[in-house]
Amino acid sequence: MTAKLTKVLPLTGKRLIVGFADGVSATVWLDRIDGPHDERFAALVDTALFRAARVDNDRVVWPNGASLAGELLYAQATRRPHTGS
């Protein structure tokens, strides 16, 4: 079980500071996350679009439809294997 995603702060270099309800906070690099990366993620090179990230329903979401699950980001933040979907 992972903690609920509570905050996201976009940084330069396609990095995100993510925070969770259990107090875990970390910087994650989008380019280092395994998983499907389609054209919606490719569009995040646009700085304005990338900086529009927000938390919605335990996910980081962007206006173009790209999203990352909180459990995936928690695994990155804690350096634990991601076993969810």
C-alpha positions in Angstrom: 0.0 0.0 0.0 1.2 3.5 -0.8 0.4 6.8 0.7 -1.9 9.3 -1.0 -0.3 11.8 -3.3 -0.8 15.3 -1.9 1.4 17.7 -3.7 3.4 18.2 -6.9 5.7 21.0 -7.8 7.1 21.1 -11.3 10.8 22.0 -11.6 13.1 22.6 -14.6 14.6 19.6 -16.4 11.4 17.6 -16.4 11.6 17.1 -12.6 8.8 17.0 -10.1 8.8 17.4 -6.4 6.1 15.0 -5.1 4.7 14.8 -1.6 2.6 12.1 0.1 0.3 11.9 3.1 2.8 9.9 5.1 5.4 12.6 4.9 7.5 11.2 2.1 8.7 13.9 -0.3 11.2 13.5 -3.2 12.3 14.8 -6.5 11.6 12.5 -9.4 12.8 12.8 -13.0 10.2 12.2 -15.6 12.7 10.7 -18.0 13.7 8.0 -15.4 10.2 6.7 -14.9 9.5 3.4 -16.6 6.1 3.0 -18.3 4.2 4.0 -21.3 5.3 7.4 -22.7 3.2 8.5 -25.7 2.8 11.8 -27.5 1.2 13.4 -24.5 4.4 12.9 -22.6 6.5 14.1 -25.5 4.5 17.3 -25.5 5.7 18.0 -21.9 8.9 19.5 -23.4 6.7 22.6 -23.5 7.7 24.3 -20.3 4.4 26.0 -19.8 2.5 22.7 -20.2 4.9 20.9 -17.9 4.5 23.5 -15.2 0.7 23.1 -15.3 1.0 19.8 -13.5 -1.5 19.3 -10.6 -2.7 16.6 -8.3 -6.1 15.0 -9.1 -7.5 11.8 -7.6 -4.0 10.5 -6.5 -2.4 11.2 -9.9 -0.3 14.0 -11.4 -2.2 15.3 -14.4 -1.5 17.8 -17.1 -4.0 19.7 -19.3 -3.1 17.6 -22.4 -4.3 14.3 -20.7 -0.8 13.0 -19.6 -0.9 11.5 -16.1 1.1 9.5 -13.7 -0.3 7.4 -10.9 0.6 8.3 -7.3 1.7 4.7 -6.6 4.2 4.9 -9.4 5.6 8.1 -8.1 5.7 6.7 -4.6 7.8 3.8 -5.8 10.2 6.3 -7.4 10.2 8.5 -4.3 11.0 5.6 -2.0 13.1 3.6 -4.5 10.9 0.6 -4.1 9.8 -1.6 -7.0 6.5 -0.6 -8.6 4.2 -3.6 -8.5 0.8 -1.9 -9.3 -0.8 -1.3 -12.6 
